Amino acid sequence: MPDADLEEWIIKLIADASGVDPERISADTSLNRDLGIDGDDATELLSLYSEAFGVDLSEFRFSQYFRDEPHLFNPSPSGRSSGVTPITVGDLVDAARLKKWAEIREWIA
């Protein structure tokens, strides 16, 4: 599947799961920082994503990208997921293409 089609399907999955208008989502959109996806919502979304695109997430470090529940007792100053590494739609597209999660930033360096 071409990356553009893969990106479109991943955006649709994120929009459907989060209720966010797909027009607000692009390859550069951060799930945690731009869309505020965190905790149980992130777990559910990643489960749907892994199943839909056959991505092995066994090496994915959830706590690096998302906060665990209950985050309401310890909110970030900005109201978004500060203190975590941004994870973008483009990162998910790359992992779907590879069929596994890898620390993508490590390849680029």
Contacts in CASP RR format, 6 or more apart in sequence:
PFRMAT RR
TARGET T0000
AUTHOR 0000-0000-0000
METHOD contacts of the structure
MODEL  1
MPDADLEEWIIKLIADASGVDPERISADTSLNRDLGIDGDDATELLSLYS
EAFGVDLSEFRFSQYFRDEPHLFNPSPSGRSSGVTPITVGDLVDAARLKK
WAEIREWIA
1 9 0 8 1.000
3 93 0 8 1.000
3 97 0 8 1.000
6 53 0 8 1.000
6 93 0 8 1.000
6 96 0 8 1.000
6 97 0 8 1.000
7 27 0 8 1.000
7 89 0 8 1.000
7 90 0 8 1.000
7 93 0 8 1.000
9 52 0 8 1.000
9 53 0 8 1.000
10 49 0 8 1.000
10 53 0 8 1.000
10 89 0 8 1.000
10 90 0 8 1.000
10 92 0 8 1.000
10 93 0 8 1.000
10 96 0 8 1.000
11 22 0 8 1.000
11 25 0 8 1.000
11 26 0 8 1.000
11 89 0 8 1.000
12 22 0 8 1.000
13 45 0 8 1.000
13 48 0 8 1.000
13 49 0 8 1.000
13 52 0 8 1.000
14 20 0 8 1.000
14 22 0 8 1.000
14 25 0 8 1.000
14 31 0 8 1.000
14 35 0 8 1.000
14 37 0 8 1.000
14 45 0 8 1.000
14 89 0 8 1.000
15 21 0 8 1.000
15 22 0 8 1.000
15 25 0 8 1.000
17 41 0 8 1.000
17 44 0 8 1.000
17 45 0 8 1.000
17 48 0 8 1.000
18 35 0 8 1.000
18 37 0 8 1.000
18 41 0 8 1.000
18 45 0 8 1.000
20 35 0 8 1.000
24 35 0 8 1.000
25 35 0 8 1.000
25 89 0 8 1.000
26 89 0 8 1.000
27 88 0 8 1.000
27 89 0 8 1.000
27 90 0 8 1.000
27 93 0 8 1.000
28 88 0 8 1.000
28 89 0 8 1.000
28 90 0 8 1.000
29 35 0 8 1.000
29 88 0 8 1.000
29 89 0 8 1.000
30 86 0 8 1.000
30 87 0 8 1.000
30 88 0 8 1.000
31 37 0 8 1.000
31 42 0 8 1.000
31 45 0 8 1.000
31 65 0 8 1.000
31 87 0 8 1.000
31 88 0 8 1.000
31 89 0 8 1.000
31 92 0 8 1.000
32 38 0 8 1.000
32 42 0 8 1.000
32 65 0 8 1.000
32 66 0 8 1.000
32 80 0 8 1.000
32 81 0 8 1.000
32 84 0 8 1.000
32 86 0 8 1.000
32 87 0 8 1.000
33 80 0 8 1.000
33 81 0 8 1.000
33 82 0 8 1.000
33 84 0 8 1.000
33 86 0 8 1.000
34 80 0 8 1.000
36 80 0 8 1.000
36 81 0 8 1.000
37 45 0 8 1.000
37 66 0 8 1.000
38 66 0 8 1.000
38 67 0 8 1.000
38 71 0 8 1.000
38 81 0 8 1.000
39 66 0 8 1.000
39 67 0 8 1.000
39 68 0 8 1.000
39 69 0 8 1.000
39 71 0 8 1.000
40 69 0 8 1.000
42 62 0 8 1.000
42 65 0 8 1.000
42 66 0 8 1.000
43 62 0 8 1.000
43 66 0 8 1.000
46 57 0 8 1.000
46 60 0 8 1.000
46 62 0 8 1.000
49 55 0 8 1.000
49 92 0 8 1.000
49 96 0 8 1.000
50 56 0 8 1.000
50 57 0 8 1.000
53 96 0 8 1.000
53 99 0 8 1.000
54 96 0 8 1.000
54 99 0 8 1.000
55 95 0 8 1.000
55 96 0 8 1.000
55 98 0 8 1.000
55 99 0 8 1.000
55 100 0 8 1.000
55 101 0 8 1.000
56 99 0 8 1.000
56 100 0 8 1.000
56 101 0 8 1.000
57 100 0 8 1.000
57 101 0 8 1.000
58 100 0 8 1.000
58 101 0 8 1.000
59 100 0 8 1.000
59 101 0 8 1.000
59 102 0 8 1.000
59 103 0 8 1.000
60 101 0 8 1.000
62 68 0 8 1.000
63 84 0 8 1.000
64 84 0 8 1.000
64 85 0 8 1.000
65 84 0 8 1.000
65 85 0 8 1.000
65 86 0 8 1.000
65 87 0 8 1.000
66 81 0 8 1.000
66 84 0 8 1.000
66 87 0 8 1.000
67 74 0 8 1.000
67 76 0 8 1.000
67 81 0 8 1.000
67 84 0 8 1.000
76 82 0 8 1.000
76 83 0 8 1.000
91 104 0 8 1.000
94 104 0 8 1.000
95 101 0 8 1.000
95 102 0 8 1.000
95 104 0 8 1.000
END
